[in-house]
């Protein structure tokens, strides 16, 4: 858990948000959108096409929505490179569920 990723916001499917894997329940994943209250967490199937590895938005040119956090947001500008660097340096980003890992890796290739 605590795996960082990028996920489609089901409430507004045109948006991809910075997110964290909060819970695994068999093949269902509870995704927490970074900076948002837990009431906005959403459940996804492990093989969902709406989950992407960190860096997917940057690689594909799709905008990554700003996390609601003072740590990564200046008055009006999201610092994506700082956010991604912090995520990549986080020692808790290893995926323990191989099904989830394969699903996410296949989407970037």
N, C-alpha and C positions, 0 to 999 in steps of 0.2 A: 504494500500500500504506500501511499504518498508518491506514487509514480506521476510525474508531470507529463502532460499531453496537451493536445489542442482538440477541442470538441465543438461540434455544432450545437448551438443553442436551440433546443426543440421549440421553445416559445417564439423564436424568431430565426427560422432556418437559414436565412442568408448570412447569419453571423457565426463566426468561428471564434471561440473564446479560449483563453489560457485556462487550464483546468488541472485538477489533481484527482487521481484515483483514490476515493475515500473508503470504499468497501467492496469486497468481492463476495458474492453469494452464488456459488456454483458457476454458471456461465453468465450471470448478470453482474454488472459493474455499476456501483453508485459513483457518479462523477460530480465533484464539487467544482463550481466555477470560481476561480481565484478572485478574492476580494468581495464576493457576494455572500450573503447570509445562507446558512444551511437549508433554509426553506426553498431555495432555488436549485438544490441538488437534483439530479435526474438519474434515472436508471437506464442503462443501455445493455444490449446483448454484447457479449465479448467480441463477436465478429461483426459488430455494427460498422457500416460504412461512414458513420458520422464521427469516428474517433481517429485521430491522427497523431503521429509522433511529434515531439517538439521540433520545430524548424520546418514543418510542412508548409505553413503559411508563407514563411520567408522564401522557401524554395519554389513555391508555385505562384507567388505574387498575390495570393489572397490576403486581404487585410486581417490581422489578428486583433481582436477586440481588447481594449485596455482593461487590465484587472483593476478593480476598485481598491487600490492600495497606495498609501502615501509613499511607500518604499520605491515604487516603480513609476510613479506618475508625477511629473512636474506640473505646474499650473494647468497647462493645456496640451502637454505632449507626453505620450507614452514612450518610454525608453526601452524599446524591444530588445536591442542588443544587450543591455544590462540585464534585463529579465532573463533572456536565454542563457547568458553566461552564468547567472546565479543558479538557474535550473540545472545546467550541465555540470556544475561543480558540486551540486547537492549529492551527498553520498547515499541518499536514500532513494535514488531514481532507478535502481536495478529492478527489473521486472521479475517476479518470482513465478508468475503464472505463464508457462510457455505458450499456451493458446493465445493469450492476450498479446504477448511479445510478437509472435509470428503474424498475427492479424495486423498489428500496427506497423511492423517492418514492411510488409507487403504493399502497404499503401504509399510508401515513399518511393518505391522502385517503379 
